[in-house]
Amino acid sequence: MRIEIVGAGALGLMFGAALSAAGEEVRFWTRTSEQARELSRNGIRLIMEGGQEELIPADLFEVESARNMDKACSYKFNADWILVTTKQRHMNDCLHSQLRTLLGPRTDIVCFQNGVGHIERLGEALGGQKVLAALTTEGARKEGDYTIYRAGSGQTRLGLTGMHDGAEQLREKAENLASRLSVAGFPSILSNDIDKEIYRKLLINAAINPLTAIWRVHNGELLASTERRALLASLIEEILQIYNHYGITYDADIQDQVTQVCRSTANNMSSMLKDVLAGQVTEVNSINGHLVRMAREKEIEVPALEMVWRLVASMTIEAEEPIT
């Protein structure tokens, strides 16, 4: 199977390294020429949870800088899949154009971003292309341009958002991709209700991540005081109010599920907190900001969501896209 990986961050490198080692044909697209050179020179150093190390030599994969995409695509890789593992804030017109360049007659796309709305926008930009969503609980941490720590094993779910006619062939192809990911060491399944799972993850991220970023704490510390638990509960209640107005389904015990996530990932540092500490723009606009937009369209008051969105968005020097 031929696989393009657009976004050579922690998740993209981890998936790509393991797929390459499992015998798949993989080509990485990096943001910088420097990272492309480092990967070509050193391969990928993959460090597992238990400390075991594996070096994936550079001759097992291809790597190019996205800056050279037009030149690099002068020959056809003709991929079966494009795995888009960039941050959601990078899902812009420039990336849409790059993905259009990579599409071949048999190529399909799967996106690994948090938040909602980007898959629909990408599908429209590509002329109605069906795009799969991927949700993963795999954990990865990037150290330098070519070293990846697998911070926690989990499960990856693939699925089509919304209703699509004539998608049976794509479903069969997606089952094959899930199988290849599983063989590579990432247990993966095809979901029959990916929309519900996407909105479940959106709620969990919107409730947990901004509070960890504001208070500079790990996930488990959100349960450490009555005041913290109360604000966490307020965010969940406001999000559920939005979901009710839009007819979005959720489990009756969703509040308990959020609490369990805080406990099971107690020592984890959220990606939003990592971005704030690194002085990088966060994904708060595509997570909490998106929910605020949904609330405004229905004239729903969500003061807690508004507050945490504005607080986190104001923490970085580079301006987030306004949602007023």
Rosetta blueprint (number, residue, H / E / L):
1 M L
2 R E
3 I E
4 E E
5 I E
6 V E
7 G L
8 A L
9 G L
10 A H
11 L H
12 G H
13 L H
14 M H
15 F H
16 G H
17 A H
18 A H
19 L H
20 S H
21 A H
22 A L
23 G L
24 E L
25 E E
26 V E
27 R E
28 F E
29 W E
30 T E
31 R L
32 T L
33 S H
34 E H
35 Q H
36 A H
37 R H
38 E H
39 L H
40 S H
41 R H
42 N H
43 G L
44 I E
45 R E
46 L E
47 I E
48 M L
49 E L
50 G L
51 G L
52 Q L
53 E E
54 E E
55 L E
56 I E
57 P L
58 A H
59 D H
60 L H
61 F L
62 E E
63 V E
64 E E
65 S E
66 A H
67 R H
68 N H
69 M H
70 D H
71 K H
72 A H
73 C L
74 S L
75 Y L
76 K L
77 F L
78 N L
79 A L
80 D L
81 W E
82 I E
83 L E
84 V E
85 T L
86 T L
87 K L
88 Q H
89 R H
90 H H
91 M L
92 N L
93 D H
94 C H
95 L H
96 H H
97 S H
98 Q H
99 L H
100 R H
101 T H
102 L H
103 L L
104 G L
105 P L
106 R L
107 T L
108 D E
109 I E
110 V E
111 C E
112 F L
113 Q L
114 N L
115 G L
116 V L
117 G L
118 H H
119 I H
120 E H
121 R H
122 L H
123 G H
124 E H
125 A H
126 L L
127 G L
128 G L
129 Q L
130 K L
131 V E
132 L E
133 A E
134 A E
135 L E
136 T E
137 T L
138 E L
139 G E
140 A E
141 R E
142 K E
143 E E
144 G L
145 D L
146 Y L
147 T E
148 I E
149 Y E
150 R E
151 A E
152 G E
153 S L
154 G L
155 Q L
156 T E
157 R E
158 L E
159 G E
160 L E
161 T L
162 G L
163 M L
164 H L
165 D L
166 G L
167 A L
168 E H
169 Q H
170 L H
171 R H
172 E H
173 K H
174 A H
175 E H
176 N H
177 L H
178 A H
179 S H
180 R H
181 L H
182 S H
183 V H
184 A L
185 G L
186 F L
187 P L
188 S E
189 I E
190 L E
191 S L
192 N L
193 D L
194 I H
195 D H
196 K H
197 E H
198 I H
199 Y H
200 R H
201 K H
202 L H
203 L H
204 I H
205 N H
206 A H
207 A H
208 I H
209 N H
210 P H
211 L H
212 T H
213 A H
214 I H
215 W H
216 R L
217 V L
218 H L
219 N H
220 G H
221 E H
222 L H
223 L H
224 A L
225 S L
226 T H
227 E H
228 R H
229 R H
230 A H
231 L H
232 L H
233 A H
234 S H
235 L H
236 I H
237 E H
238 E H
239 I H
240 L H
241 Q H
242 I H
243 Y H
244 N H
245 H H
246 Y H
247 G L
248 I L
249 T L
250 Y L
251 D L
252 A L
253 D L
254 I H
255 Q H
256 D H
257 Q H
258 V H
259 T H
260 Q H
261 V H
262 C H
263 R H
264 S H
265 T L
266 A L
267 N L
268 N L
269 M L
270 S L
271 S H
272 M H
273 L H
274 K H
275 D H
276 V H
277 L H
278 A L
279 G L
280 Q L
281 V L
282 T L
283 E L
284 V H
285 N H
286 S H
287 I H
288 N H
289 G H
290 H H
291 L H
292 V H
293 R H
294 M H
295 A H
296 R H
297 E H
298 K L
299 E L
300 I L
301 E L
302 V L
303 P H
304 A H
305 L H
306 E H
307 M H
308 V H
309 W H
310 R H
311 L H
312 V H
313 A H
314 S L
315 M L
316 T L
317 I L
318 E L
319 A L
320 E L
321 E L
322 P L
323 I L
324 T L
